[in-house]
Amino acid sequence: MIETRTATTADDGALARLDERTWGPDTSPAPAPAPGTPFFGEGTEPDDVLVAEHDGVVAGYVRLDEGFGIPAHRHVLVVGGLAVDPDRRRLGIGRQLVDAAIAEARRRGARKLTLRVLGHNTGARRLYASCGFAVEGVLQDEFLLGGEYVDDLLLACVLA
């Protein structure tokens, strides 16, 4: 059984370990966080994170961020991170997290939810498309990962 809820400070260790297990050049151009790096802090608070539990174990999360932090952009929220435990993929956890993020963005009054995804991350792109996200922009050859240039895609889901 999969349950989605708002994160608590008690989830910090489990979420940090999940990041360590899922971070890589397929999912992020940034370097992985150093082992032992806390999940919460530096702009990430528990209220910004929705956690999926599978059989009582933290199995994934989605983080919602503010966009540009200016009044003219308050109607847009950003998926700032999504991760699913590699041992629990293909169970619908990612889909449930994206659906929960859309519902939470609506609850907060957002008219649009955006995210960025690497062009070669076809699994994530299929998931987002199935949840109503469409490509709004492509930054071609934006990152050099593993000796190959990779596109950075901006996707959006219009909520209103």
Rosetta blueprint (number, residue, H / E / L):
1 M L
2 I E
3 E E
4 T E
5 R E
6 T E
7 A L
8 T L
9 T H
10 A H
11 D H
12 D H
13 G H
14 A H
15 L H
16 A H
17 R H
18 L H
19 D H
20 E H
21 R H
22 T H
23 W L
24 G L
25 P L
26 D L
27 T L
28 S L
29 P L
30 A L
31 P L
32 A L
33 P L
34 A L
35 P L
36 G L
37 T L
38 P L
39 F L
40 F L
41 G E
42 E L
43 G L
44 T E
45 E L
46 P H
47 D H
48 D H
49 V E
50 L E
51 V E
52 A E
53 E E
54 H E
55 D L
56 G L
57 V E
58 V E
59 A E
60 G E
61 Y E
62 V E
63 R E
64 L E
65 D E
66 E E
67 G L
68 F L
69 G L
70 I L
71 P H
72 A H
73 H H
74 R L
75 H L
76 V E
77 L E
78 V E
79 V E
80 G E
81 G E
82 L E
83 A E
84 V E
85 D L
86 P H
87 D H
88 R H
89 R L
90 R L
91 L L
92 G L
93 I H
94 G H
95 R H
96 Q H
97 L H
98 V H
99 D H
100 A H
101 A H
102 I H
103 A H
104 E H
105 A H
106 R H
107 R H
108 R L
109 G L
110 A L
111 R L
112 K E
113 L E
114 T E
115 L E
116 R E
117 V E
118 L E
119 G L
120 H L
121 N L
122 T H
123 G H
124 A H
125 R H
126 R H
127 L H
128 Y H
129 A H
130 S H
131 C L
132 G L
133 F L
134 A E
135 V E
136 E E
137 G E
138 V E
139 L E
140 Q E
141 D E
142 E E
143 F E
144 L E
145 L E
146 G L
147 G L
148 E E
149 Y E
150 V E
151 D E
152 D E
153 L E
154 L E
155 L E
156 A E
157 C E
158 V E
159 L L
160 A L
